[in-house]
Amino acid sequence: MSTPARLRAHLVAVGLAGVVATSREASLRSYRLFAARDPRALIGIDPEGPWGFRDLLGLMAERCGVSADPRYTSGPDVIDPDRTLTALDAFAGRIRAVARRGAPVLLGTGHPQRLLGFYVALADALSAAGCEVLTPAQGHCVDILTRFGLRTHRLDYVRGVALVREPASGRPGCEPGAHSHSPLPVRVALDAAAAAGGRLPELVVGDHGWVCGAGQLGFEAVGLADTDDPALFVGEAEGRVSVVVPVDDAVRSSYYRPLIRYVLNRACLSQ
């Protein structure tokens, strides 16, 4: 069993929390882009509040534990591991609630290279608990604006977890999927589910645009976010995202295994 003390030590030891690999420069750049209402930083959230740069810095200090000092402008960023643990408990609580109802869920990630295994384990456990893991819009095309221009991606599912792939990426189905912040994939998936007249998710689980896009549309959403992802924390502060777990989202995929064991245990879904 993964205890809070053991998990806390793991978080710090592998850089999931404590001093993380995400740079202070990257975080501050994201806060400035969000304050300027740049879609690259909003990733699907339409903020109600003014959320200037200093507001965002204060929010991220409160929710993540980053330095609130605007004079600290370079070097590594920091996530408070105790805030991560508290959020993981709340995250597990939402997973437990949906599992008890046997409600339909949708899972998706913009970080498949790192986080796919985390979400696959959740999808497997929720399916075993009687939840329908939805896979709408399989194979649909999504035009996503990237730094290389507008690129067509294909919506795909791996063991119940949505991601996007670039069609010209080589052997179809073999690449891990593309890194994406866009809310368009979850909008396409939810539109397809509604058009088909089937069940809609009672909970969306993921990161980046999957959480922000779903939350903005009124679906309950929970997920993981790094220090340079202020949109999710703004969504949480404004009540459109239920739970955000502050954690480095780009470490080795194996480092997230203790987190999933902890969440499944807390959600009473351990097998």
N, C-alpha and C positions, 0 to 999 in steps of 0.2 A: 504494500500500500504506500502511496506517495503522500507523505505528511507535508503540512505547510512549511515546516522548517527545512525539510530536505528539498522541497521544490524551490524554496527561496534561495538556498545555497546553489542549486543547479542554475537558476536564472542568472545569478551573478557570475558563476564560473564560466558559462558559455557565452555570455554577452547578450542574453535575451533581455536582461534588465541590468541595473547598475550602469557602468560605463558601456555604451553601445557603439557600434560601428557607424551609425548614422552621424554625420558631422553637424556641428552647430551651424555651419554655413548653409547646409541643405535645409535644415529646419527653418532658419530665419528667412531664407528665400521663399519657402512655401508660405510662411505667414504673410509676407509682403504680397505675394501673388493672390492669396485669399483675400486680403484686405482690399486689393485692387479689383476684386471680383473676376479674376481670371478663371475661365472654365477649367483650365488644367489643374487648378487647386480646389475648385468647388466640387468637382467630380460628382455632380448630381444634386448637391444640396443648394437650395435657394434660401440663403440666410434671412431671418426676419430682423435680427439686430444689426447695429452698425458694424461691429466687429472690425475695429481698426487694428493696426499692428500691435499696439500695447495691450489691447483687449485680448487678442489671441495669445500673446506671450503670457499674460496672466492666467488665461484658461489652461494653457498647456503646462504651466508650472503647477497649477492646482490638480489637473487630471493625470499628468504624467510624472511630474517631479523635475522637469527641466528647470534650469536656472531662470529666475524671473528678472535677472539683471540684463538690461539691453546692452550694457557695455561689454558683456561676454559674447564675442562675435566669432570666435574661431576655436577649433579643437573638437573633441568628441562631445556628443550629447549624453544625457543621463536620463534613465528611467528609474523611478523609485520602485524597487521590487515589492514593497508592501502594497503599493497601489495596484501593481499587477496582480498580486494574490487576491486582493479585495475584489477586483473586477472579474477575475476568474471564478470566484465564488458566485458572483451575480450572474455571470455567463452560464455557469452550470445550472443555476436556478431556472433560467429561461429554458434551457434544454430539458431539464427534468419536467417542467410544467407541460411542454408540448408533447413529451413522450407519454406522460400520464393520460393525456387526452387522445393519444393516437392520431394527432392532427397532421395534415400534410405540411411538408417542409420543402424549401428550395435552398440548395447550397451552391455557392459559386466563388471562384477566386480569380484575382488578377495577378496572383503570385504562385502559379502552378509549380514552378521549379523548386520552391521552398516549402509551400504550405499545402500542397495537394494531399499529402499523406495525413495531415491533421484533419482535414475536412472529410476525407474518405473514411477514416475511422469513426467520425461522428455520423456520417451517412449510414454506415453499416450498423452502428448501434441503434440509431433511430429506426431504421428499417426493421431490425430484430424486435424492437419494442412495439411494432405495429403501426408506425408512421408511414405514410406514403411519401417516398422521396421523389419529387416531381422532376421530370426531364423535358419540359416544353421547348419547342423550337429547335430540336436537334437538327443540326446541319444547316440551319438558316444562316444567311450572310448578314454581316454587320459591318457597315462602313465606319471605321474609327479614324479620327484625326490623330496622327502620330507626328513625331518630330521630322519624319521623312515625307510628310504629306498625308493625304487621305488614302488609307489602305483598307482593302476588303479582308475581313476575317470571317472565319466560320465558327459558329457556336457548336461546341461539342461537350460530351459528358464522359467522365471517367468514373465508373463505379458510383454514379449518382451525383457527381460534383461537376458543375459547369465550369468551362473555361473557353477561351477563344484560341483558335489556331490560324496561322497565316497559310492559305491554300498552297502557296508556292514554296513551302518550307521543306520540300524533299519528300520522303516516304510518308504518305498520309497516315496519321494515327500513331506515328513513332516519336515525333517530337513532343517535348513535355508541355507545349502550349506557350502562348505569348504573355509577356508581362503587360498588364493593361490597368489603367486607372479609370477607364471610361464607364459611365453609367448606362451606355447604350445596350450592352448585352443583357442586363437584367430587365430593361424596358422591353426589349424584343421578346424575352422569355415570358414575361408577365402578360404582354399583349397576346402572345400565342396561346397561353393558357386560358385567358379570358375568351378569346375568339372561338376556341374549341368547346367552350361551355363546360369544361371540366372543373375540378377542384382548384382553388387558388391557395397558395401557401399561407398558413397561419404564422409562420416564422421563416425569415430569410437569414441565412448564416453565411458569412463570408468576410470580405475585406474591400477596400477601395470603393469603386463605383457600385459594386453589388450591394453593399450596405447603404451607401448614400442614396443611390437611385431608388432602392426599394423603400427606404424610410421616407423619402420625399413624396412617394406615391401613397403613403399611408399604411404600408405593410410593416408589421413589427420586424425589426432587424437588429441583429447582434453581430459583433465581429472583432477582429484584431486590427490594431493600427500602430504605426511607428510615430516617432516624434515629428516627422515631416508630413504627417497626414492630418492637418487640423480639421478638415471637413467633417470627419467622423465625430470628433469631440464637440464641434459646434452643433452637429445634429443631435448628439446626446444632450447637450446643455439646453437645446431648444425643444427637446421632447420628441424628436422624430426618429431617433435611434435609441433603442432600449439600453444596450450595454456595449461599451467599447473597452477592450482589454489593451492597455499600453504595453507594447512588446516590440522588440526589433523584429521586423518581418523578413529579414534577408540573411539569416544565419543558416547553417547546415540543416537540411530537412530532418535529420535524425535527432537534432536537439529539441524538437518540439514533441517528441514522444512522451516524455514525462508530463508535459502539459495535458496531453489528451488523456493519459491515464488518470491524472488528477481530476479533470473535468468529468470523465465518465464515472469515476468513483463518487464524486460529489452529486452527480445527477442520478445516482443509483442505477447506472446502466453497465456497470462492469460485468464482464462475462467470466 
